[in-house]
């Protein structure tokens, strides 16, 4: 049960990282301070995808269905 919940938590974190990366990069277009440049945004979005995939793999390993 612990691994299932850990997997779900990692999936949520992964899902939150991608829009955060996009918002950090788009703030520059709105005239705000530069939070993330393009390289940093892509790295953070890739990290979000990797964290989501890791959570998905853990959830499946723990018996969380398909």
PDB file with SEQRES, HELIX, SHEET and CRYST1 records, atoms N, CA, C and O in Angstrom:
SEQRES   1 A   66  UNK UNK UNK UNK UNK UNK UNK UNK UNK UNK UNK UNK UNK          
SEQRES   2 A   66  UNK UNK UNK UNK UNK UNK UNK UNK UNK UNK UNK UNK UNK          
SEQRES   3 A   66  UNK UNK UNK UNK UNK UNK UNK UNK UNK UNK UNK UNK UNK          
SEQRES   4 A   66  UNK UNK UNK UNK UNK UNK UNK UNK UNK UNK UNK UNK UNK          
SEQRES   5 A   66  UNK UNK UNK UNK UNK UNK UNK UNK UNK UNK UNK UNK UNK          
SEQRES   6 A   66  UNK                                                          
HELIX    1 AA1 UNK A    2  UNK A   29  1                                  28    
HELIX    2 AA2 UNK A   38  UNK A   61  1                                  24    
CRYST1    1.000    1.000    1.000  90.00  90.00  90.00 P 1           1          
ATOM      1  N   UNK A   1       0.821  -1.196   0.000  1.00  0.00           N  
ATOM      2  CA  UNK A   1       0.000   0.000   0.000  1.00  0.00           C  
ATOM      3  C   UNK A   1       0.866   1.261   0.000  1.00  0.00           C  
ATOM      4  O   UNK A   1       0.516   2.269  -0.614  1.00  0.00           O  
ATOM      5  N   UNK A   2       2.004   1.186   0.701  1.00  0.00           N  
ATOM      6  CA  UNK A   2       2.895   2.340   0.745  1.00  0.00           C  
ATOM      7  C   UNK A   2       3.458   2.660  -0.640  1.00  0.00           C  
ATOM      8  O   UNK A   2       3.511   3.824  -1.036  1.00  0.00           O  
ATOM      9  N   UNK A   3       3.876   1.629  -1.372  1.00  0.00           N  
ATOM     10  CA  UNK A   3       4.440   1.863  -2.701  1.00  0.00           C  
ATOM     11  C   UNK A   3       3.390   2.410  -3.663  1.00  0.00           C  
ATOM     12  O   UNK A   3       3.707   3.243  -4.512  1.00  0.00           O  
ATOM     13  N   UNK A   4       2.160   1.958  -3.543  1.00  0.00           N  
ATOM     14  CA  UNK A   4       1.089   2.466  -4.384  1.00  0.00           C  
ATOM     15  C   UNK A   4       0.896   3.960  -4.151  1.00  0.00           C  
ATOM     16  O   UNK A   4       0.802   4.735  -5.103  1.00  0.00           O  
ATOM     17  N   UNK A   5       0.836   4.359  -2.891  1.00  0.00           N  
ATOM     18  CA  UNK A   5       0.653   5.786  -2.578  1.00  0.00           C  
ATOM     19  C   UNK A   5       1.864   6.616  -2.980  1.00  0.00           C  
ATOM     20  O   UNK A   5       1.722   7.752  -3.433  1.00  0.00           O  
ATOM     21  N   UNK A   6       3.052   6.048  -2.815  1.00  0.00           N  
ATOM     22  CA  UNK A   6       4.258   6.747  -3.255  1.00  0.00           C  
ATOM     23  C   UNK A   6       4.227   6.965  -4.760  1.00  0.00           C  
ATOM     24  O   UNK A   6       4.572   8.042  -5.247  1.00  0.00           O  
ATOM     25  N   UNK A   7       3.815   5.943  -5.489  1.00  0.00           N  
ATOM     26  CA  UNK A   7       3.700   6.072  -6.941  1.00  0.00           C  
ATOM     27  C   UNK A   7       2.713   7.144  -7.339  1.00  0.00           C  
ATOM     28  O   UNK A   7       2.985   7.935  -8.242  1.00  0.00           O  
ATOM     29  N   UNK A   8       1.560   7.183  -6.672  1.00  0.00           N  
ATOM     30  CA  UNK A   8       0.559   8.205  -6.978  1.00  0.00           C  
ATOM     31  C   UNK A   8       1.081   9.603  -6.649  1.00  0.00           C  
ATOM     32  O   UNK A   8       0.843  10.548  -7.400  1.00  0.00           O  
ATOM     33  N   UNK A   9       1.789   9.733  -5.530  1.00  0.00           N  
ATOM     34  CA  UNK A   9       2.352  11.025  -5.156  1.00  0.00           C  
ATOM     35  C   UNK A   9       3.364  11.505  -6.198  1.00  0.00           C  
ATOM     36  O   UNK A   9       3.363  12.676  -6.577  1.00  0.00           O  
ATOM     37  N   UNK A  10       4.217  10.604  -6.652  1.00  0.00           N  
ATOM     38  CA  UNK A  10       5.193  10.979  -7.670  1.00  0.00           C  
ATOM     39  C   UNK A  10       4.509  11.375  -8.975  1.00  0.00           C  
ATOM     40  O   UNK A  10       4.984  12.267  -9.678  1.00  0.00           O  
ATOM     41  N   UNK A  11       3.409  10.727  -9.301  1.00  0.00           N  
ATOM     42  CA  UNK A  11       2.675  11.105 -10.503  1.00  0.00           C  
ATOM     43  C   UNK A  11       2.114  12.521 -10.382  1.00  0.00           C  
ATOM     44  O   UNK A  11       2.169  13.292 -11.340  1.00  0.00           O  
ATOM     45  N   UNK A  12       1.586  12.858  -9.237  1.00  0.00           N  
ATOM     46  CA  UNK A  12       1.045  14.205  -9.034  1.00  0.00           C  
ATOM     47  C   UNK A  12       2.158  15.243  -9.110  1.00  0.00           C  
ATOM     48  O   UNK A  12       1.992  16.296  -9.726  1.00  0.00           O  
ATOM     49  N   UNK A  13       3.289  14.945  -8.485  1.00  0.00           N  
ATOM     50  CA  UNK A  13       4.425  15.876  -8.537  1.00  0.00           C  
ATOM     51  C   UNK A  13       4.899  16.054  -9.978  1.00  0.00           C  
ATOM     52  O   UNK A  13       5.198  17.170 -10.403  1.00  0.00           O  
ATOM     53  N   UNK A  14       4.966  14.966 -10.718  1.00  0.00           N  
ATOM     54  CA  UNK A  14       5.363  15.049 -12.118  1.00  0.00           C  
ATOM     55  C   UNK A  14       4.398  15.871 -12.939  1.00  0.00           C  
ATOM     56  O   UNK A  14       4.809  16.636 -13.812  1.00  0.00           O  
ATOM     57  N   UNK A  15       3.098  15.715 -12.662  1.00  0.00           N  
ATOM     58  CA  UNK A  15       2.095  16.486 -13.387  1.00  0.00           C  
ATOM     59  C   UNK A  15       2.155  17.972 -13.045  1.00  0.00           C  
ATOM     60  O   UNK A  15       1.794  18.808 -13.873  1.00  0.00           O  
ATOM     61  N   UNK A  16       2.599  18.309 -11.857  1.00  0.00           N  
ATOM     62  CA  UNK A  16       2.694  19.718 -11.462  1.00  0.00           C  
ATOM     63  C   UNK A  16       3.966  20.386 -11.983  1.00  0.00           C  
ATOM     64  O   UNK A  16       3.983  21.600 -12.190  1.00  0.00           O  
ATOM     65  N   UNK A  17       5.023  19.615 -12.198  1.00  0.00           N  
ATOM     66  CA  UNK A  17       6.286  20.203 -12.641  1.00  0.00           C  
ATOM     67  C   UNK A  17       6.216  20.749 -14.067  1.00  0.00           C  
ATOM     68  O   UNK A  17       6.814  21.783 -14.364  1.00  0.00           O  
ATOM     69  N   UNK A  18       5.497  20.068 -14.941  1.00  0.00           N  
ATOM     70  CA  UNK A  18       5.466  20.503 -16.343  1.00  0.00           C  
ATOM     71  C   UNK A  18       4.792  21.869 -16.505  1.00  0.00           C  
ATOM     72  O   UNK A  18       5.380  22.743 -17.141  1.00  0.00           O  
ATOM     73  N   UNK A  19       3.584  22.100 -15.962  1.00  0.00           N  
ATOM     74  CA  UNK A  19       3.006  23.446 -16.103  1.00  0.00           C  
ATOM     75  C   UNK A  19       3.803  24.520 -15.364  1.00  0.00           C  
ATOM     76  O   UNK A  19       3.832  25.677 -15.782  1.00  0.00           O  
ATOM     77  N   UNK A  20       4.443  24.134 -14.272  1.00  0.00           N  
ATOM     78  CA  UNK A  20       5.284  25.090 -13.555  1.00  0.00           C  
ATOM     79  C   UNK A  20       6.452  25.529 -14.431  1.00  0.00           C  
ATOM     80  O   UNK A  20       6.812  26.706 -14.445  1.00  0.00           O  
ATOM     81  N   UNK A  21       7.035  24.597 -15.151  1.00  0.00           N  
ATOM     82  CA  UNK A  21       8.130  24.929 -16.063  1.00  0.00           C  
ATOM     83  C   UNK A  21       7.643  25.852 -17.174  1.00  0.00           C  
ATOM     84  O   UNK A  21       8.318  26.820 -17.525  1.00  0.00           O  
ATOM     85  N   UNK A  22       6.475  25.552 -17.725  1.00  0.00           N  
ATOM     86  CA  UNK A  22       5.936  26.408 -18.787  1.00  0.00           C  
ATOM     87  C   UNK A  22       5.627  27.813 -18.272  1.00  0.00           C  
ATOM     88  O   UNK A  22       5.931  28.801 -18.940  1.00  0.00           O  
ATOM     89  N   UNK A  23       5.033  27.898 -17.102  1.00  0.00           N  
ATOM     90  CA  UNK A  23       4.699  29.214 -16.536  1.00  0.00           C  
ATOM     91  C   UNK A  23       5.961  30.010 -16.228  1.00  0.00           C  
ATOM     92  O   UNK A  23       5.993  31.226 -16.418  1.00  0.00           O  
ATOM     93  N   UNK A  24       6.985  29.337 -15.759  1.00  0.00           N  
ATOM     94  CA  UNK A  24       8.237  30.022 -15.463  1.00  0.00           C  
ATOM     95  C   UNK A  24       8.874  30.612 -16.710  1.00  0.00           C  
ATOM     96  O   UNK A  24       9.518  31.660 -16.650  1.00  0.00           O  
ATOM     97  N   UNK A  25       8.694  29.939 -17.835  1.00  0.00           N  
ATOM     98  CA  UNK A  25       9.250  30.456 -19.077  1.00  0.00           C  
ATOM     99  C   UNK A  25       8.349  31.524 -19.686  1.00  0.00           C  
ATOM    100  O   UNK A  25       8.850  32.487 -20.267  1.00  0.00           O  
ATOM    101  N   UNK A  26       7.045  31.376 -19.567  1.00  0.00           N  
ATOM    102  CA  UNK A  26       6.122  32.342 -20.157  1.00  0.00           C  
ATOM    103  C   UNK A  26       6.082  33.668 -19.395  1.00  0.00           C  
ATOM    104  O   UNK A  26       5.622  34.670 -19.941  1.00  0.00           O  
ATOM    105  N   UNK A  27       6.545  33.695 -18.168  1.00  0.00           N  
ATOM    106  CA  UNK A  27       6.573  34.943 -17.405  1.00  0.00           C  
ATOM    107  C   UNK A  27       7.442  35.981 -18.100  1.00  0.00           C  
ATOM    108  O   UNK A  27       7.195  37.181 -17.985  1.00  0.00           O  
ATOM    109  N   UNK A  28       8.451  35.524 -18.815  1.00  0.00           N  
ATOM    110  CA  UNK A  28       9.322  36.440 -19.550  1.00  0.00           C  
ATOM    111  C   UNK A  28       8.543  37.150 -20.669  1.00  0.00           C  
ATOM    112  O   UNK A  28       8.756  38.337 -20.916  1.00  0.00           O  
ATOM    113  N   UNK A  29       7.648  36.428 -21.337  1.00  0.00           N  
ATOM    114  CA  UNK A  29       6.880  37.028 -22.433  1.00  0.00           C  
ATOM    115  C   UNK A  29       5.888  38.071 -21.932  1.00  0.00           C  
ATOM    116  O   UNK A  29       5.539  38.998 -22.663  1.00  0.00           O  
ATOM    117  N   UNK A  30       5.437  37.927 -20.701  1.00  0.00           N  
ATOM    118  CA  UNK A  30       4.480  38.876 -20.134  1.00  0.00           C  
ATOM    119  C   UNK A  30       5.167  40.112 -19.563  1.00  0.00           C  
ATOM    120  O   UNK A  30       4.509  40.977 -18.984  1.00  0.00           O  
ATOM    121  N   UNK A  31       6.455  40.196 -19.718  1.00  0.00           N  
ATOM    122  CA  UNK A  31       7.187  41.362 -19.239  1.00  0.00           C  
ATOM    123  C   UNK A  31       7.649  41.242 -17.802  1.00  0.00           C  
ATOM    124  O   UNK A  31       8.153  42.209 -17.230  1.00  0.00           O  
ATOM    125  N   UNK A  32       7.486  40.086 -17.217  1.00  0.00           N  
ATOM    126  CA  UNK A  32       7.913  39.872 -15.840  1.00  0.00           C  
ATOM    127  C   UNK A  32       9.374  39.481 -15.772  1.00  0.00           C  
ATOM    128  O   UNK A  32      10.077  39.475 -16.783  1.00  0.00           O  
ATOM    129  N   UNK A  33       9.822  39.157 -14.580  1.00  0.00           N  
ATOM    130  CA  UNK A  33      11.213  38.731 -14.432  1.00  0.00           C  
ATOM    131  C   UNK A  33      11.440  37.369 -15.097  1.00  0.00           C  
ATOM    132  O   UNK A  33      10.523  36.555 -15.206  1.00  0.00           O  
ATOM    133  N   UNK A  34      12.662  37.143 -15.531  1.00  0.00           N  
ATOM    134  CA  UNK A  34      13.002  35.877 -16.179  1.00  0.00           C  
ATOM    135  C   UNK A  34      13.248  34.839 -15.102  1.00  0.00           C  
ATOM    136  O   UNK A  34      14.259  34.878 -14.401  1.00  0.00           O  
ATOM    137  N   UNK A  35      12.308  33.907 -14.979  1.00  0.00           N  
ATOM    138  CA  UNK A  35      12.477  32.828 -14.005  1.00  0.00           C  
ATOM    139  C   UNK A  35      13.295  31.696 -14.601  1.00  0.00           C  
ATOM    140  O   UNK A  35      14.257  31.217 -14.001  1.00  0.00           O  
ATOM    141  N   UNK A  36      12.894  31.277 -15.797  1.00  0.00           N  
ATOM    142  CA  UNK A  36      13.549  30.158 -16.460  1.00  0.00           C  
ATOM    143  C   UNK A  36      13.800  30.503 -17.917  1.00  0.00           C  
ATOM    144  O   UNK A  36      12.931  31.047 -18.598  1.00  0.00           O  
ATOM    145  N   UNK A  37      14.988  30.186 -18.384  1.00  0.00           N  
ATOM    146  CA  UNK A  37      15.205  30.311 -19.821  1.00  0.00           C  
ATOM    147  C   UNK A  37      14.740  29.015 -20.497  1.00  0.00           C  
ATOM    148  O   UNK A  37      14.265  28.100 -19.824  1.00  0.00           O  
ATOM    149  N   UNK A  38      14.874  28.938 -21.794  1.00  0.00           N  
ATOM    150  CA  UNK A  38      14.338  27.800 -22.536  1.00  0.00           C  
ATOM    151  C   UNK A  38      14.989  26.483 -22.103  1.00  0.00           C  
ATOM    152  O   UNK A  38      14.303  25.474 -21.938  1.00  0.00           O  
ATOM    153  N   UNK A  39      16.297  26.492 -21.920  1.00  0.00           N  
ATOM    154  CA  UNK A  39      17.004  25.272 -21.533  1.00  0.00           C  
ATOM    155  C   UNK A  39      16.525  24.779 -20.167  1.00  0.00           C  
ATOM    156  O   UNK A  39      16.274  23.588 -19.985  1.00  0.00           O  
ATOM    157  N   UNK A  40      16.402  25.696 -19.214  1.00  0.00           N  
ATOM    158  CA  UNK A  40      15.940  25.313 -17.882  1.00  0.00           C  
ATOM    159  C   UNK A  40      14.502  24.814 -17.915  1.00  0.00           C  
ATOM    160  O   UNK A  40      14.150  23.875 -17.201  1.00  0.00           O  
ATOM    161  N   UNK A  41      13.666  25.447 -18.751  1.00  0.00           N  
ATOM    162  CA  UNK A  41      12.276  25.006 -18.862  1.00  0.00           C  
ATOM    163  C   UNK A  41      12.200  23.588 -19.410  1.00  0.00           C  
ATOM    164  O   UNK A  41      11.445  22.762 -18.898  1.00  0.00           O  
ATOM    165  N   UNK A  42      12.971  23.304 -20.438  1.00  0.00           N  
ATOM    166  CA  UNK A  42      12.948  21.961 -21.017  1.00  0.00           C  
ATOM    167  C   UNK A  42      13.482  20.926 -20.048  1.00  0.00           C  
ATOM    168  O   UNK A  42      12.964  19.811 -19.984  1.00  0.00           O  
ATOM    169  N   UNK A  43      14.511  21.279 -19.293  1.00  0.00           N  
ATOM    170  CA  UNK A  43      15.040  20.346 -18.292  1.00  0.00           C  
ATOM    171  C   UNK A  43      14.023  20.066 -17.187  1.00  0.00           C  
ATOM    172  O   UNK A  43      13.862  18.921 -16.763  1.00  0.00           O  
ATOM    173  N   UNK A  44      13.338  21.108 -16.724  1.00  0.00           N  
ATOM    174  CA  UNK A  44      12.343  20.929 -15.675  1.00  0.00           C  
ATOM    175  C   UNK A  44      11.141  20.134 -16.183  1.00  0.00           C  
ATOM    176  O   UNK A  44      10.599  19.297 -15.461  1.00  0.00           O  
ATOM    177  N   UNK A  45      10.726  20.392 -17.417  1.00  0.00           N  
ATOM    178  CA  UNK A  45       9.626  19.620 -18.002  1.00  0.00           C  
ATOM    179  C   UNK A  45      10.034  18.161 -18.180  1.00  0.00           C  
ATOM    180  O   UNK A  45       9.237  17.259 -17.919  1.00  0.00           O  
ATOM    181  N   UNK A  46      11.261  17.924 -18.620  1.00  0.00           N  
ATOM    182  CA  UNK A  46      11.756  16.549 -18.746  1.00  0.00           C  
ATOM    183  C   UNK A  46      11.838  15.851 -17.401  1.00  0.00           C  
ATOM    184  O   UNK A  46      11.555  14.658 -17.298  1.00  0.00           O  
ATOM    185  N   UNK A  47      12.223  16.586 -16.376  1.00  0.00           N  
ATOM    186  CA  UNK A  47      12.251  16.020 -15.028  1.00  0.00           C  
ATOM    187  C   UNK A  47      10.841  15.649 -14.574  1.00  0.00           C  
ATOM    188  O   UNK A  47      10.636  14.606 -13.954  1.00  0.00           O  
ATOM    189  N   UNK A  48       9.875  16.505 -14.885  1.00  0.00           N  
ATOM    190  CA  UNK A  48       8.486  16.211 -14.548  1.00  0.00           C  
ATOM    191  C   UNK A  48       8.000  14.948 -15.225  1.00  0.00           C  
ATOM    192  O   UNK A  48       7.318  14.132 -14.605  1.00  0.00           O  
ATOM    193  N   UNK A  49       8.346  14.779 -16.491  1.00  0.00           N  
ATOM    194  CA  UNK A  49       7.954  13.575 -17.222  1.00  0.00           C  
ATOM    195  C   UNK A  49       8.616  12.341 -16.615  1.00  0.00           C  
ATOM    196  O   UNK A  49       7.974  11.301 -16.465  1.00  0.00           O  
ATOM    197  N   UNK A  50       9.897  12.454 -16.265  1.00  0.00           N  
ATOM    198  CA  UNK A  50      10.606  11.329 -15.672  1.00  0.00           C  
ATOM    199  C   UNK A  50      10.032  10.951 -14.306  1.00  0.00           C  
ATOM    200  O   UNK A  50       9.893   9.769 -13.992  1.00  0.00           O  
ATOM    201  N   UNK A  51       9.702  11.951 -13.502  1.00  0.00           N  
ATOM    202  CA  UNK A  51       9.122  11.684 -12.178  1.00  0.00           C  
ATOM    203  C   UNK A  51       7.754  11.030 -12.335  1.00  0.00           C  
ATOM    204  O   UNK A  51       7.424  10.103 -11.595  1.00  0.00           O  
ATOM    205  N   UNK A  52       6.954  11.502 -13.289  1.00  0.00           N  
ATOM    206  CA  UNK A  52       5.645  10.898 -13.531  1.00  0.00           C  
ATOM    207  C   UNK A  52       5.808   9.437 -13.947  1.00  0.00           C  
ATOM    208  O   UNK A  52       5.101   8.565 -13.442  1.00  0.00           O  
ATOM    209  N   UNK A  53       6.733   9.170 -14.863  1.00  0.00           N  
ATOM    210  CA  UNK A  53       6.947   7.805 -15.337  1.00  0.00           C  
ATOM    211  C   UNK A  53       7.428   6.901 -14.201  1.00  0.00           C  
ATOM    212  O   UNK A  53       6.995   5.754 -14.092  1.00  0.00           O  
ATOM    213  N   UNK A  54       8.318   7.415 -13.360  1.00  0.00           N  
ATOM    214  CA  UNK A  54       8.788   6.637 -12.219  1.00  0.00           C  
ATOM    215  C   UNK A  54       7.630   6.308 -11.287  1.00  0.00           C  
ATOM    216  O   UNK A  54       7.521   5.180 -10.806  1.00  0.00           O  
ATOM    217  N   UNK A  55       6.773   7.277 -11.031  1.00  0.00           N  
ATOM    218  CA  UNK A  55       5.602   7.032 -10.198  1.00  0.00           C  
ATOM    219  C   UNK A  55       4.671   6.014 -10.808  1.00  0.00           C  
ATOM    220  O   UNK A  55       4.114   5.169 -10.108  1.00  0.00           O  
ATOM    221  N   UNK A  56       4.502   6.094 -12.117  1.00  0.00           N  
ATOM    222  CA  UNK A  56       3.645   5.128 -12.810  1.00  0.00           C  
ATOM    223  C   UNK A  56       4.222   3.719 -12.697  1.00  0.00           C  
ATOM    224  O   UNK A  56       3.490   2.762 -12.443  1.00  0.00           O  
ATOM    225  N   UNK A  57       5.531   3.596 -12.886  1.00  0.00           N  
ATOM    226  CA  UNK A  57       6.174   2.288 -12.778  1.00  0.00           C  
ATOM    227  C   UNK A  57       6.066   1.716 -11.364  1.00  0.00           C  
ATOM    228  O   UNK A  57       5.831   0.519 -11.197  1.00  0.00           O  
ATOM    229  N   UNK A  58       6.235   2.553 -10.362  1.00  0.00           N  
ATOM    230  CA  UNK A  58       6.112   2.106  -8.974  1.00  0.00           C  
ATOM    231  C   UNK A  58       4.686   1.672  -8.684  1.00  0.00           C  
ATOM    232  O   UNK A  58       4.462   0.658  -8.021  1.00  0.00           O  
ATOM    233  N   UNK A  59       3.730   2.432  -9.176  1.00  0.00           N  
ATOM    234  CA  UNK A  59       2.319   2.099  -8.942  1.00  0.00           C  
ATOM    235  C   UNK A  59       1.979   0.750  -9.596  1.00  0.00           C  
ATOM    236  O   UNK A  59       1.298  -0.074  -8.986  1.00  0.00           O  
ATOM    237  N   UNK A  60       2.443   0.521 -10.817  1.00  0.00           N  
ATOM    238  CA  UNK A  60       2.172  -0.747 -11.471  1.00  0.00           C  
ATOM    239  C   UNK A  60       2.846  -1.908 -10.736  1.00  0.00           C  
ATOM    240  O   UNK A  60       2.277  -2.994 -10.621  1.00  0.00           O  
ATOM    241  N   UNK A  61       4.055  -1.671 -10.245  1.00  0.00           N  
ATOM    242  CA  UNK A  61       4.790  -2.698  -9.524  1.00  0.00           C  
ATOM    243  C   UNK A  61       4.080  -3.072  -8.229  1.00  0.00           C  
ATOM    244  O   UNK A  61       4.136  -4.220  -7.787  1.00  0.00           O  
ATOM    245  N   UNK A  62       3.408  -2.084  -7.623  1.00  0.00           N  
ATOM    246  CA  UNK A  62       2.714  -2.325  -6.366  1.00  0.00           C  
ATOM    247  C   UNK A  62       1.340  -2.966  -6.583  1.00  0.00           C  
ATOM    248  O   UNK A  62       0.636  -3.258  -5.616  1.00  0.00           O  
ATOM    249  N   UNK A  63       0.954  -3.185  -7.841  1.00  0.00           N  
ATOM    250  CA  UNK A  63      -0.324  -3.823  -8.106  1.00  0.00           C  
ATOM    251  C   UNK A  63      -1.448  -2.860  -8.323  1.00  0.00           C  
ATOM    252  O   UNK A  63      -2.581  -3.119  -7.915  1.00  0.00           O  
ATOM    253  N   UNK A  64      -1.156  -1.749  -8.961  1.00  0.00           N  
ATOM    254  CA  UNK A  64      -2.161  -0.718  -9.147  1.00  0.00           C  
ATOM    255  C   UNK A  64      -2.930  -0.779 -10.448  1.00  0.00           C  
ATOM    256  O   UNK A  64      -3.384   0.259 -10.929  1.00  0.00           O  
ATOM    257  N   UNK A  65      -3.093  -1.935 -11.029  1.00  0.00           N  
ATOM    258  CA  UNK A  65      -3.892  -2.039 -12.250  1.00  0.00           C  
ATOM    259  C   UNK A  65      -3.113  -1.665 -13.491  1.00  0.00           C  
ATOM    260  O   UNK A  65      -1.882  -1.675 -13.495  1.00  0.00           O  
ATOM    261  N   UNK A  66      -3.849  -1.332 -14.559  1.00  0.00           N  
ATOM    262  CA  UNK A  66      -3.191  -1.071 -15.844  1.00  0.00           C  
ATOM    263  C   UNK A  66      -2.994   0.384 -16.124  1.00  0.00           C  
ATOM    264  O   UNK A  66      -2.453   0.743 -17.170  1.00  0.00           O  
TER     265      UNK A  66                                                      
END                                                                             
